[in-house]
Amino acid sequence: MSLLEAIRSALSAIGANALRSALTMLGIIIGVAAVIAMVAIGSGARERVDSQIKSLGANLAIIQAGNVTQGGVRLGAGASSTLTDEDAKAVAAEVEDVVASASVITTRAQAVYAGTNWSTTITATDLDFFTAREWGLAEGRLFEPEELRRGEIVAIIGQTVAKNLFGESDPLGQMFRIRNVPFKVIGVMAGKGQSALGQDQDDVIFVPLDTGRRRIIGRNYARDRSVQTIMVKFASEAAIAPGIEQTRALLRQRHRLVEDQDDDFIVRNLTEIANTATAAASTLSWLLAAVAGVSLLVGGIGIMNIMLVSVTERTREIGLRLAVGARQRDVLSQFLIEATTLATIGGAVGIALGIGAATGIARFAGWPFVISPQTILVAVGVSGLIGVFFGFYPARQAARLDPIEALRRE
């Protein structure tokens, strides 16, 4: 029997029992659809986590003011500012592979323009901040060195602030107020979207560091030239770990901390946090795929069961074919092709349903999804292999039938 004849015979047998064949394929359909949908949503979630974390900037370390002790009482992290401009400059000058070292102070305040107002985050910083965050402009310009030195009352706004404070008006050159201090808009940042914690990164106004300290945030910061955070960008991921150690040693020396004293600052490696989040998303994606794969196993067992029933029902047909000269491998190939065809058709239908399910779930829940050609090819291949694997035993049972005994059965 040629391959074409075997395929034609298999399709004929499947069509003769259409309802039973459809029910047999149901397990494969559900399994493949579940795998496609779960992997697509899992991959989309991983990609979203990656994009949110990358929006913070690559190869970053964050140094924050730590705890201090007064009169034997530990006041907790951030209770007193222990970092200064000079610390940031020293890190940039003395630590190897530092690309940028930005001083940062943040607060919340109401911005007012004409009859509109908007509560937002005010970030007082310098030019290194934009390098560290890899954050570009949509229009306008960044601060000039002289504006930073003199503490000019100029501001760069995020997309959310531009939309809610100025509406459809062009914000460039407009004057608005923060705590009764008039500021001139010189730039609008490009959109960053949400952070990994769900915060709107575009809901922000940037002002020169000294301007923020003197005019908005408070005199204590201006008097001490202190900052809340130092954001350090390294040249590569490999440079982060040794760079953090050098930074810690440098700051301890500058802050005159003796050996038995705790650090009065906290250093966080954002790359490690990003890698952990990505690994967690990948693990979740694989877990969902593994759970969906159980349906494929159930579908394969269903194919084996139905094929065994088919062998029993078609015993006389098999005996007659063997009696008129069909070889065992012809019978074996016929039943294998039937099983593989059932699985492949089920896989194709499952792929269509899986793509539809992933699209529907993503739109309903507002999640991203990613369907790769590799996933579809793997799903088709796996469904075909399931047909071969679970169809082999029934096919072998059919091929080993004695033609005389088979013809005697009713």
GIBEL-V80879 format. One record per residue. N is the residue number from 1. PHI is phi in degrees with one decimal (* if undefined). OMEGA is omega in whole degrees, 0 to 359 (* if undefined). Layout:
N_PHI_OMEGA / N_PHI_OMEGA
//
This chain:
1_*_179 / 2_-75.6_181 / 3_-63.0_180 / 4_-63.6_178 / 5_-65.6_179 / 6_-65.5_179 / 7_-66.7_179 / 8_-62.6_179 / 9_-65.4_180 / 10_-64.3_179 / 11_-63.7_178 / 12_-64.2_179 / 13_-66.1_178 / 14_-66.2_180 / 15_-67.5_180 / 16_-67.3_178 / 17_-126.7_189 / 18_-60.8_183 / 19_-64.7_180 / 20_-64.3_178 / 21_-64.1_179 / 22_-64.3_179 / 23_-66.6_177 / 24_-64.4_181 / 25_-73.3_187 / 26_-58.9_179 / 27_-62.5_178 / 28_-64.7_180 / 29_-58.6_181 / 30_-64.1_181 / 31_-62.3_181 / 32_-65.0_178 / 33_-60.3_180 / 34_-65.1_179 / 35_-61.7_181 / 36_-59.7_184 / 37_-64.5_184 / 38_-67.3_180 / 39_-65.8_180 / 40_-63.6_181 / 41_-70.3_178 / 42_-62.4_179 / 43_-65.9_177 / 44_-63.7_178 / 45_-63.9_179 / 46_-63.6_180 / 47_-65.6_179 / 48_-67.4_177 / 49_-60.5_180 / 50_-59.5_183 / 51_-67.5_179 / 52_-66.6_181 / 53_-71.6_179 / 54_-64.9_179 / 55_-65.5_176 / 56_-73.0_183 / 57_113.8_183 / 58_-92.5_173 / 59_57.3_184 / 60_-104.4_167 / 61_-126.9_181 / 62_-112.9_177 / 63_-108.5_181 / 64_-120.6_177 / 65_-60.3_183 / 66_-99.7_182 / 67_-85.5_175 / 68_-128.8_180 / 69_-118.8_178 / 70_-127.1_180 / 71_60.3_180 / 72_83.0_181 / 73_-103.2_177 / 74_-84.1_188 / 75_-86.2_178 / 76_93.2_184 / 77_-62.7_176 / 78_77.3_181 / 79_-66.0_177 / 80_-141.4_182 / 81_-76.3_182 / 82_-113.6_181 / 83_-116.7_181 / 84_-134.9_173 / 85_-56.1_184 / 86_-64.1_176 / 87_-62.9_180 / 88_-62.9_179 / 89_-66.3_179 / 90_-65.8_178 / 91_-61.6_180 / 92_-63.9_185 / 93_-85.2_191 / 94_-111.2_180 / 95_-94.0_183 / 96_-69.2_173 / 97_61.2_175 / 98_-88.6_180 / 99_-87.4_181 / 100_-151.4_177 / 101_-138.5_189 / 102_-105.4_172 / 103_-85.4_185 / 104_-138.3_169 / 105_-132.0_181 / 106_-127.5_173 / 107_-155.4_175 / 108_-114.4_180 / 109_-156.7_179 / 110_-93.6_175 / 111_-99.5_185 / 112_-125.8_176 / 113_-137.5_182 / 114_51.7_180 / 115_-97.0_183 / 116_-114.1_174 / 117_-139.2_184 / 118_-152.1_177 / 119_-83.3_186 / 120_-149.2_177 / 121_-88.7_176 / 122_-103.3_180 / 123_-115.2_176 / 124_-94.7_186 / 125_-157.2_179 / 126_-124.4_185 / 127_-67.3_180 / 128_-62.7_180 / 129_-58.8_184 / 130_-70.4_174 / 131_-69.6_181 / 132_-62.5_182 / 133_-84.9_183 / 134_51.8_187 / 135_-116.2_182 / 136_-100.2_181 / 137_-95.9_170 / 138_-87.4_177 / 139_-160.3_179 / 140_86.1_184 / 141_-144.7_174 / 142_-87.1_177 / 143_-64.8_172 / 144_-91.4_181 / 145_-52.8_181 / 146_-68.7_177 / 147_-64.8_178 / 148_-67.4_183 / 149_-66.3_183 / 150_-85.3_182 / 151_69.6_181 / 152_-66.7_180 / 153_-92.7_177 / 154_-121.8_185 / 155_-145.7_172 / 156_-119.2_188 / 157_-113.7_175 / 158_-84.3_184 / 159_-60.9_181 / 160_-65.3_178 / 161_-64.4_180 / 162_-58.8_182 / 163_-70.5_187 / 164_-83.6_181 / 165_-94.6_185 / 166_-111.0_178 / 167_61.2_181 / 168_-85.8_181 / 169_-73.2_175 / 170_-76.4_185 / 171_-75.3_184 / 172_-59.7_179 / 173_84.2_181 / 174_-76.8_177 / 175_-105.1_174 / 176_-139.2_185 / 177_-121.1_169 / 178_-125.9_183 / 179_50.9_177 / 180_67.9_175 / 181_-100.4_181 / 182_-77.7_179 / 183_-123.7_178 / 184_-107.2_180 / 185_-78.3_179 / 186_-111.8_181 / 187_-164.2_175 / 188_-126.5_183 / 189_-73.4_172 / 190_-68.3_182 / 191_-69.0_176 / 192_-112.7_181 / 193_79.6_183 / 194_-78.9_174 / 195_-82.9_179 / 196_-63.2_179 / 197_-94.3_177 / 198_86.6_180 / 199_-84.8_179 / 200_-78.6_182 / 201_-72.3_181 / 202_-86.2_179 / 203_-89.5_187 / 204_-155.4_172 / 205_-124.9_179 / 206_-99.8_176 / 207_-130.9_177 / 208_-58.0_187 / 209_-55.6_182 / 210_-66.7_177 / 211_-61.4_180 / 212_-63.1_181 / 213_-66.8_187 / 214_-82.3_190 / 215_-101.5_188 / 216_-122.8_194 / 217_-85.2_178 / 218_150.7_185 / 219_-71.0_181 / 220_-58.6_178 / 221_-64.0_181 / 222_-68.6_182 / 223_-66.3_184 / 224_-87.9_188 / 225_52.4_182 / 226_-90.5_179 / 227_-135.5_178 / 228_-81.4_189 / 229_-141.4_169 / 230_-118.3_182 / 231_-102.8_186 / 232_-114.1_177 / 233_-108.9_180 / 234_-101.0_185 / 235_-68.9_182 / 236_-153.1_179 / 237_-65.3_180 / 238_-65.8_182 / 239_-84.5_187 / 240_-67.8_185 / 241_-59.0_177 / 242_-64.5_179 / 243_-64.6_179 / 244_-65.1_178 / 245_-63.9_178 / 246_-64.8_179 / 247_-63.2_180 / 248_-62.1_180 / 249_-63.9_180 / 250_-63.8_182 / 251_-67.6_177 / 252_-61.9_178 / 253_-65.5_181 / 254_-66.1_182 / 255_-89.8_177 / 256_55.5_178 / 257_-91.0_178 / 258_-80.3_190 / 259_-59.5_184 / 260_-88.1_179 / 261_-89.9_176 / 262_-72.7_173 / 263_-59.7_173 / 264_-98.5_177 / 265_-150.1_180 / 266_-126.4_179 / 267_-113.0_178 / 268_-120.5_178 / 269_-93.7_183 / 270_-67.8_179 / 271_-66.2_177 / 272_-63.2_178 / 273_-62.5_179 / 274_-63.4_180 / 275_-63.8_179 / 276_-64.7_180 / 277_-64.9_179 / 278_-64.6_179 / 279_-63.0_179 / 280_-64.5_179 / 281_-65.4_178 / 282_-65.7_178 / 283_-61.5_178 / 284_-61.7_179 / 285_-61.5_179 / 286_-67.1_179 / 287_-63.8_178 / 288_-62.8_179 / 289_-65.5_180 / 290_-65.5_178 / 291_-63.3_178 / 292_-64.9_180 / 293_-63.0_177 / 294_-61.0_178 / 295_-63.2_177 / 296_-64.5_177 / 297_-62.5_178 / 298_-62.5_178 / 299_-63.2_178 / 300_-64.1_178 / 301_-64.3_177 / 302_-63.0_178 / 303_-63.4_179 / 304_-60.1_181 / 305_-61.6_182 / 306_-66.9_179 / 307_-66.6_176 / 308_-64.7_176 / 309_-63.1_180 / 310_-62.9_178 / 311_-61.6_180 / 312_-63.9_182 / 313_-68.4_186 / 314_-107.4_182 / 315_-59.2_181 / 316_-64.4_178 / 317_-62.1_180 / 318_-64.5_179 / 319_-61.1_180 / 320_-64.2_179 / 321_-64.9_178 / 322_-65.2_182 / 323_-68.3_183 / 324_-93.2_171 / 325_116.6_178 / 326_-66.6_179 / 327_-87.8_180 / 328_-58.4_181 / 329_-67.2_176 / 330_-67.2_179 / 331_-66.9_179 / 332_-60.0_182 / 333_-66.1_180 / 334_-61.9_182 / 335_-72.2_176 / 336_-64.2_179 / 337_-65.6_178 / 338_-60.8_181 / 339_-64.3_181 / 340_-66.3_178 / 341_-64.1_177 / 342_-57.4_182 / 343_-67.4_183 / 344_-69.2_177 / 345_-62.1_177 / 346_-59.8_178 / 347_-64.0_180 / 348_-63.3_178 / 349_-64.3_179 / 350_-62.5_178 / 351_-62.0_179 / 352_-61.5_179 / 353_-66.5_180 / 354_-63.7_178 / 355_-62.8_178 / 356_-62.6_180 / 357_-65.2_180 / 358_-62.2_179 / 359_-63.9_181 / 360_-64.0_181 / 361_-63.7_181 / 362_-63.5_180 / 363_-69.3_182 / 364_-67.6_185 / 365_-91.9_183 / 366_75.1_180 / 367_-95.4_172 / 368_-80.8_173 / 369_-145.1_181 / 370_-129.9_177 / 371_-111.2_182 / 372_-97.8_176 / 373_-58.7_179 / 374_-61.5_180 / 375_-63.4_180 / 376_-66.2_179 / 377_-62.2_179 / 378_-64.1_180 / 379_-62.5_178 / 380_-64.6_180 / 381_-61.9_181 / 382_-65.3_180 / 383_-63.8_177 / 384_-64.9_179 / 385_-64.4_177 / 386_-62.3_177 / 387_-60.8_180 / 388_-67.0_185 / 389_-65.5_184 / 390_-82.9_178 / 391_-91.2_185 / 392_-66.0_183 / 393_-61.8_177 / 394_-60.1_180 / 395_-65.2_179 / 396_-66.5_177 / 397_-61.2_179 / 398_-67.9_182 / 399_-66.6_183 / 400_-89.8_179 / 401_-63.5_174 / 402_-77.6_185 / 403_-60.1_181 / 404_-67.5_178 / 405_-64.0_180 / 406_-64.6_180 / 407_-69.9_181 / 408_-75.3_183 / 409_-73.4_179 / 410_-98.7_*
//
